[in-house]
């Protein structure tokens, strides 16, 4: 076989810049096996007498093609199909954790210093690690090597994901974004504006103590609040922040955002609180919602209708999702994602690595793989290929309104200030105007 899978570690966690983006986001094993591809090998690419060219691909654990999940099976079949098209190539697929010793960035850094020939030709990285690797000089720019991103069907968030400082460093593979989840049995019309939120009779749960303050940052940016000044330095606008903190204060007073939200430090914590509160709404990740929806569908097949002893249909308590409430009702959210990047030390294999990256990000494949992975597709044609039509309609709204959240250096600067402001306002420890002014002053003059 010219396809080799190697487990680099056994960790199953992953991050997208937030502490708990580690919720596994793939379906359970598919009920039917993925059919083997039946392509004819290209006659001009047979193995040479010296043997096949080895192309090394590093993947995070949640994309493991040997996982036995539906998404894993689809990816394994896609890699096998590439091998049939390129019989002169041997794929060496290595699976690694995202963080920690032996993780993707750690291994990339170590190999670059001590064993350049052990570097992967192609590597799938979440955006924060792609940033870090590019700034360390561990990745090769893709400008001039691919025209894939010139296609018009990439969502804007995916185009933002692929570039760092106007340089192309990756071909987008998948994304994730923040959204609102609720129970339609209790709420027929989800809130679209901040005013709608204040009229709710149910709590809106979010990770108020999140060290990265992603919910607060998203709502601030939804109100057109700037995060960088003309020189690219982190900044906050007093008026916009005052409006957001005033909204939080009113929501706390109305018990829509009660003070006890300040105990939730992660999206996992907030999700647990949502499940424990049958009347609540919550802000969470799209991948979490799709995973829960998929699990519910597997537990209760559509053709089975539960009945009471009297023959009445049992009313289920499904979950629904919507775009986040914004000041004007215009959809806006922040997104994150993964991209395929070049890291190999051998320029002679770059064209093959780019070919593999383009093959793995082709719309038809991404349609089935992103749906099985419970992730946001980076391309419009990929989303159009989803079989889950209700989710498809929601994801179209989210993807069109999604923007990549700020770079790691900006986020690192802003997050502590936004987190503290959120906690103080929900605990009734300060007033919006003075708190906003103090927050901006502390950011400007630490």
Secondary structure, 3 states (H helix, E strand, C coil): CCEEEEECCCCCCCCCCCCCCCCCCCCCCCCCCCCCCCCCCCHHHCCECCECEEEEEEEEHHHCCCCCCHHHHHHHHHHHHHHHHCCCEEEEEEEECCCCCCCHHHHHHHHHHHCHHHCCCEEEEEHHHHHHHHHCCCCECCCCCCCHHHCCCECHHHHHHHEECCEECCEEEEEEEEEEEECCCCCCCCCCEHHHHHCCCCCEECCCCCCCCHHHHHHHHHCCCCCECCCCCECCCHHHHHHHHHHHHHHHHCCCCCHHHHHCCCHHHHHHHHHHCCCCEEEEEHHHHHHHHHHHHHHCCCCCCCECCCCCECCCCCCEEECCCECCCCCCEEEEEEEEEECCCCHHHHHHHHHHHHHHCCHHHHHHHHHHHCCECCEHHHHHCCCCHHHHHHHHHHHHHEEECCCHHHHHHHHHHHHHHHHHHHCCCCCHHHHHHHHHHHHHCC
